[in-house]
């Protein structure tokens, strides 16, 4: 039986055990991650935590709706048992029964047949992952020619990688290089900063910073390593870093260090063609995850949410 469990009634020990045993290895479903990324979340729970679906929510004008918070790419069903299509459909039906509006993103390869669900629209998003479980030589041979050239150019400039900076340096680089153009809200920066510090506190986060001429930081990345998956949560790169091909260098060094480990490098995106080509250049394999959107609002409000 699937039941809707409010946050303060969730048994987080059982909940996290279920999330940890899920085959995806995704970090987004852990209770500590959700507690950091969003103010409120409940969960759908199958039997005695055989499967769970965390559901971040907000309430506006007295209407409860489920959404995807900043810092979370996918957040579908996590399970320690094999689920059937009927099980997944029942989860969705229970989700719809507990809200008037939803815009959620399931985990990779978790596809729902929405033809059986009234009022639900769907979309498909791309992610890229790389299996690090083979030798570096084998991984490198799968790089495309542009990636190999970029790494050679970066190596010639002899950049330095530092592993003990704090997240703030990445935020500063990002804000000055891209933040103004993207127009991101303060809430985005607060969330991503909190997530990075929380991951560091729990011993699963790593900051890698690239230093160029004049010993000035020109780029960097934040990784979260949990289970068998390493998630590239956040990257930052300024104009000098772009010219140096700093991100090519950084990711290649990370792959060298972690090759032959039972790890999946999750690039966390993207639908953007340029970003997708960058990750594909490292041999990243395309994965798909589904968006579900439901609008069951009363007619006067429904048009506002289209």
Secondary structure by P-SEA (a helix, b strand, c coil): cbbbbcccccaaaaaaaaaaacccccccccaaaaaaaccbbbbbbcccccbbbbbbbcccccbbbbbbccccccccccccccccaaaaaaaaaaaaaccccccccccccccccccccccccbbbbbbbbbbccccaaaaaaaccaaaaaaaaaaaaabbbbbccccaaaaaaaaaacccccccccaaaaaaaaaaaaaaaaaccbbbbbbbcccccccccbbbbbcccbbbcccccccaaaaaaaaaaaaaaaaaaacccccccccccccccaaaaaaaaaabbbbbbbbbbbbbccccccccccc
